[in-house]
Amino acid sequence: MTGDASERIIGLAAYFEKRMNSATNLDDITRDVPGYETDGELTVGSKEWETVRKRLQRDLRTLETSFSILVDFDEEEHTYRLRRPFFTAKERRELIAAAAAVEIDGIDDEPLLGELGAAVDDDGQRIVLSVPGRVRELSDAIRTRCPVRFQYHGRLRTVDAYVIGRWRTHWYVAGYEHESEQRRRFRLDRIEPSDGDASSDVIAVAGDAGSYVIPDDIDPIAEMRLDPNDWGHDPLVVAAVRVDVDHAHTLQHELGGHVVSRTPESCVVEIEVRHYASFCDRLLTFSDHARVLAPPELVARMCAHLQAITNSAEGA
Amino acid sequence: MPRTSTEDVFRAIIATLALAEERNGVLLADAAEQLGMSRDRLRAALDPVLFYEFKTYEGIVGKTGAFFLDDNDRLTVADEHWLRDLAALPPSPDAALRLLVAATVVKSVAVGPTPALDTALRKLEREVAADVVIALDAPECLPVAEDAYLKRRTLRCLYVTDGGKARDREIEPWFVFSNWGRWYVHGRDIADGAIKWFRVDRMTHAVIGDATFEPPDTVEVPEWFDLTEHERTVRIRVQEADIDGLPTPRRVENLTPVGDRRVECDITVYGQARLEHLLVVLPPDAQVVSPAEYADLRRAHAAKLLALYDD
């Protein structure tokens, strides 16, 4: 019996696939597809008609639940038509290739076999990305426009989330914080269990779906531009940095900028700076291979900082 | 033999055909083991998709040959996975997010156009309906490193170490991978024969070398690097608010309040260069508690850097 049913339903799928662009009615199906045969012509409303119609409906539901294949019924024409697929075959292949290349730690750790990309051979995965479970919760909140509440730096925050993103190795959510009435960014790994109770929901729903609108001026890419040189609030200056030629590439990778002059031993790189403290700290990564040449205020800042350390009496 | 419901049969068909498509073929016994059923039962369940055909008013309907089971009991998708081609429902929310992340990452490092991936991404973005921004580091030398890895040719470059020393290297790139937000090459340094890990963002002037090599059979993305031999720990006294701004990667432990919003804590970094950097980016009012020589190191390193500004 089960073999008959599965053959019948697979046959139905193949039949609709062959008639992809054509409308199909019940007479077509009873005439052509094994398992839907009737004795003689069908009369609408007859007991036999009702039996075969209900069988077809059950089988179409099975096609939907098992294979995600949807067949629409036109009430006026009394015809069935296959709904267009969600992904094309090419798109599906690209997504499978992407799933085969990227290991995602965190969300959907045990996907259902049969879900797209769930059966890939993970031996070939060469990119590993950590995606904390909170990304899933927050993306749901954004999709439903539902405010959330969480503890952050010891205080409870109510946030209308706008964008989630990853910068360097950390995930952030950007949105509007009710308590401060300002747009803020929060690092997801710094969200704390509320009241120290690790078993409680860390991110809680704090309102109804559809409670807010994401402003039109929100640019997701800009919101996740978390390099301090992009979002810093110090007056914009263009720093000139002399760097040993072997380190120029690494410096530009870290701080951006472009080379404006070059000798065999060194380059001068000009870099826009909007966060003086972060810039100086990052430049010090290059030890004695890089120094600020201009503007005077950045040079003075660097010198004052280093002078204060050399003058300190700690450890004595 | 217990009866198998139609749902069970279809679950087996869907999973097995997915394995066949996504792994370019699957042994029936392996698929059966993953599904927790016998090979014979799985084979019986697959009958309708392997051999089923019927004649209609307009011709033959059936997909015999679409999925091919060879003499070695290996199932492959011979042409297109026609059943999946018909799927009209979007992926589940978890699957949509997973695919969105994977596709976004792959697109961010692709060197050429990806039209089918782009259109798939747009569909997934509509399903997830939340802006998820992922920036994956794509260093300049990555395409050359990947090319060398795929062609099994050595990679020549200028490489800057963690300690800031630049040197020409020739490397056998056994494996190129990304983890913890960076790209790495794992392979043999030709100069000393040692097996090492190289950061791609520290490479410049990379070119493919002439020599060829055979990588080991199994190389995997490591779960972690054992850096214990490079650990440097310093105990400091600092304003508690300044800790968050300390350079990463670093480990903060044994945090003890000492009054006036100051704390003492142990900071562990990896390598001498990172230690020296940490010591000079600490605010001037921070103090090195121990070891004493790190206080001297701090002053000495600051003086060395200050000397750059003497002219």
Interface residues (C-beta under 8 A of the other chain):
Chain A: T2 G3 A5 S6 E7 I9 I10 G11 A13 A14 Y15 F16 E17 K18 R19 D28 R31 D32 V33 P34 T62 E64 S66 F67 S68 I69 L70 L82 R83 R84 P85 F86 F87 T88 A89 K90 E91 R92 R93 E94 L95 I96 A97 A98 A99 A100 A101 V102 E103 I104 I107 D108 P111 L112 L113 G114 E115 L116 G117 A118 A119 V120 D121 D123 Q125 R126 I127 V128 L129 V131 V135 R136 L138 S139 D140 A141 I142 R143 A161 Y162 V163 I164 G165 R166 W167 R168 T169 P220 I221 E223 M224 D244 D246 H247 H249 T250 H253 A277 D281 L284 T285 F286 S287 D288 H289 R291 V299 M302 C303 H305 L306 Q307 A308 I309 T310 S312 E314 G315 A316
Chain B: R3 T4 S5 T6 E7 V9 F10 R11 I13 I14 A15 A18 L19 E21 E22 R23 Q34 L35 A44 A45 D47 P48 V49 Y52 F54 T56 Y57 E58 G59 V61 G62 K63 E80 H81 W82 L83 R84 D85 L86 A87 A88 L89 P90 P91 S92 P93 D94 A95 L97 R98 L99 V101 A102 A103 V105 V106 V109 T114 A116 L117 T119 A120 K123 V128 A129 A130 D131 V132 V133 I134 A135 L136 P139 E140 L158 V160 G164 A166 F175 V176 F177 S178 N179 W180 G181 D201 R202 T204 E220 V221 G245 P247 A273 E276 H277 V280 V281 L282 P284 Q287 V288 A292 Y294 A295 D296 R298 R299 H301 A302 A303 K304 L305 L306 L308 Y309
